[in-house]
């Protein structure tokens, strides 16, 4: 079972993504690391308006890895254009989407496209355990 963890990089979730990737690997999941190429960590970029080529490369990279996954785990505690599009793209390509939202979720969008909604890391592990590793 290949799992990818996505979340709002521009809002500081890279460390949380890395932590969840590590925990899921320890649980026996095959975790896809979309940041394994160092230039894909764009957490330091504050303005993409003059970086269209970089933006396109990042999006293509993410879509390629989503194509390879079975399950997309989306961190949805902060709003993110990227995470929303990753959720939509995954669903349109037949992937399972699990939304992790520890805080109340004021937007219907991630919920509407989720196959499962979890409120904690423990609940995430429980839901993922229902899928074959």
N, C-alpha and C positions, 0 to 999 in steps of 0.2 A: 504494500500500500504506500504510494508516494503522496506526501503531504507538503504543501507549500504554505508558509505563514506570511500574510500580507498585512500591512498597516500603514498609517500616515507618517512616512519618513520625515516630511517637512515639519512635523509637530513633535519630533523627538522620540518616536516609538522604536527606533532602530535597536536600542538596547533591549527593549521588551521583546521584540521579534527574535533577537539572538537568544534570549533566555528561553523563550518558548521552543525555539528550534532545538536547543540543547536538551530540554526536558523531554521533548517528543522523541529525539534520538535515543535517549536513555530508556524510554518506554518501548523501544524496538521499531519505531517507524522509520521509513526511508524518507528523510527530510530533504527537500530540494532547497538549496541555498542560492537564491537569486543574487546574492551579493558576493559570490565567490570570486568574481572579477572585481578587483578593487575599485575600478572606475564606476562601478554601478552603485557604490555608496555615495549618494548625492546629498547626504544630510547637511553638508556645509553650504550648498547652493541656496541662496535666499531669493534669487530672481532668475527665472528661466526665460524672460522675454527676449533676451539677446542670445539665447542658447538653444535654438530650435533643433539643431543637429544633435545635441546632447540629449534633449528631451525625447526625440524620436528614437534614439538608440536605447534609452532606458525603457521606453514603452515596448519596443520590439523585444528586448531582453525579457521583460516581465511576461509578455504574452507567450513567448517561446517556452518559458518554464511552466506557465499555467497549462499549456498544451500537454506537458509531460506529467502533470499531477493527476491524482485520483480525487483528492480532497483539498479544497482551499479553506484555510482557517483565516478569517478576517478579523483583525482587531478593530473594533468600532467604538472606542470610547471618545475619540476625537473625530471631527468631520474631516473627510479627505476625498477630493475628486478622484485621486488615483485608486484608493481602496474601493470606492463605489464602482469605478469602471472595471477593476479587476474582478469584483463580485459578478457584475453583469456579464463580462466576457466569459468567466468560468461557467456560469449557468447556461449561456448560449452555446457552450461547447460540451454540455452534458456532464459537467463536473459537480461533485457534491460540495456545497458551501456550508460551513459552520461559522456562525458569527459569535465572537466572544465580545461581550459588552458588559463589563463589570459595573458600569454606571447606567442610570436610566437612559434609554435611547429615545430621543425626541423625534427622530426621523423614521418614517415608515419604510424608506427605501431599502436599507440593508435587511430589515426583517422580512419584507415581502419576497426577497430573493433567496433567503436562507432555507436550507434543509433542516437545520437545527440552530437554536439560539441557546447559548450558555452564558452563565453569569460569573463563572470562576474557572480557574485553571483545573481544579479537581473535577468540576462538571465537564470541562472539555475532555479530560482524560477518560471519563466515564462514557461520554458520547462516542469518542473515537474508538474505544474498545469494542463497540458494537460492530465496527467494520473490521474486516480481516486485515491483519498486519502484514 
